[in-house]
Amino acid sequence: MTISNGSNLSKQQLVDGVFTVLKEAYGQSPWSKNQIRADFEQDNTDYFFLSEDEQVLGFLSTQDLFGEIEVTNIAILPAYQGRGLSKQLLTNLDEMDGPIFLEVRESNRKAQGLYQRFGFAKVGCRKNYYHNPIEDAVLMKREAR
């Protein structure tokens, strides 16, 4: 298993891989393949991948908005969860200097604990942010370094 920037996979393989990871991790993908492809093409987005052979196992995506970075998604295929892969992906944030924000379901205490170990602190709440089921989001921030 390797962390890669996706250079070993075609753009279509990456789009398909991200879609599959989202679909399997969340029960349905919140984004279409066209939305994923469009996000890849943005100058202010970065994707980090975990892959094995030609299969995307997980990914982390970020967006830089005027010097503030937002983690827009982190997801791992269910069959590979619980193996420390999210930690591997989150190490990519160590190289980023600006403040970093993310949202996480209020009920996802395990992820909140992981993010806290990476220097994130709770800074707010977004009411009814998530759907299926409707749930608040905890807003977390890692200060600029």
DAKA-V823114 format. One record per residue. RES is the residue in three letters. SS is DSSP state (a for helix, b for strand, c for the rest). PSI is psi in whole degrees, -180 to 180 (NA if undefined). NEAR is the number of other ideal C-beta (glycine too) atoms within 8 Angstrom. Layout:
RES,SS,PSI,NEAR + RES,SS,PSI,NEAR
//
This chain:
MET,c,136,6 + THR,b,150,6 + ILE,b,129,8 + SER,b,164,10 + ASN,c,11,6 + GLY,c,5,9 + SER,c,-21,5 + ASN,c,-5,6 + LEU,c,150,12 + SER,c,162,5 + LYS,a,-41,7 + GLN,a,-39,6 + GLN,a,-38,10 + LEU,a,-46,14 + VAL,a,-49,12 + ASP,a,-41,10 + GLY,a,-45,14 + VAL,a,-44,12 + PHE,a,-45,13 + THR,a,-44,10 + VAL,a,-47,15 + LEU,a,-45,13 + LYS,a,-46,10 + GLU,a,-36,8 + ALA,a,-34,9 + TYR,a,0,9 + GLY,c,-24,4 + GLN,c,149,6 + SER,c,129,8 + PRO,c,-15,5 + TRP,c,146,9 + SER,c,167,7 + LYS,a,-35,9 + ASN,a,-39,6 + GLN,a,-41,8 + ILE,a,-47,12 + ARG,a,-44,10 + ALA,a,-38,8 + ASP,a,-41,11 + PHE,a,-36,11 + GLU,c,-6,5 + GLN,c,138,8 + ASP,c,-23,3 + ASN,c,15,6 + THR,b,147,12 + ASP,b,143,6 + TYR,b,140,12 + PHE,b,136,10 + PHE,b,150,14 + LEU,b,126,16 + SER,b,156,15 + GLU,b,122,7 + ASP,c,-119,4 + GLU,c,21,6 + GLN,b,129,7 + VAL,b,122,15 + LEU,b,-28,12 + GLY,b,168,15 + PHE,b,160,15 + LEU,b,131,13 + SER,b,144,13 + THR,b,158,13 + GLN,b,131,10 + ASP,b,115,11 + LEU,b,97,8 + PHE,c,45,4 + GLY,c,-7,6 + GLU,b,135,10 + ILE,b,136,13 + GLU,b,129,10 + VAL,b,111,12 + THR,b,-24,8 + ASN,b,147,8 + ILE,b,127,12 + ALA,b,146,9 + ILE,b,141,13 + LEU,c,136,11 + PRO,a,-37,7 + ALA,a,-16,4 + TYR,a,2,10 + GLN,c,154,8 + GLY,c,13,2 + ARG,c,11,5 + GLY,c,13,5 + LEU,a,-36,13 + SER,a,-38,11 + LYS,a,-43,8 + GLN,a,-43,9 + LEU,a,-41,14 + LEU,a,-22,12 + THR,a,-21,7 + ASN,a,-24,10 + LEU,a,-20,13 + ASP,a,-27,5 + GLU,a,-5,4 + MET,c,132,10 + ASP,c,-35,4 + GLY,c,172,9 + PRO,c,145,10 + ILE,b,132,14 + PHE,b,155,11 + LEU,b,160,11 + GLU,b,147,9 + VAL,b,145,11 + ARG,b,140,10 + GLU,c,-35,9 + SER,c,-11,5 + ASN,c,70,8 + ARG,a,-35,6 + LYS,a,-47,6 + ALA,a,-40,10 + GLN,a,-42,12 + GLY,a,-41,8 + LEU,a,-47,11 + TYR,a,-37,12 + GLN,a,-38,10 + ARG,a,-21,6 + PHE,c,16,9 + GLY,c,6,7 + PHE,c,146,11 + ALA,b,150,8 + LYS,b,131,8 + VAL,b,-4,6 + GLY,b,-176,6 + CYS,b,140,8 + ARG,b,110,9 + LYS,b,135,5 + ASN,b,36,7 + TYR,b,-40,8 + TYR,b,156,10 + HIS,c,160,4 + ASN,c,62,6 + PRO,c,163,5 + ILE,c,131,6 + GLU,b,150,10 + ASP,b,154,11 + ALA,b,138,12 + VAL,b,125,12 + LEU,b,128,12 + MET,b,152,15 + LYS,b,139,10 + ARG,b,125,10 + GLU,c,156,6 + ALA,c,149,5 + ARG,c,NA,4
//
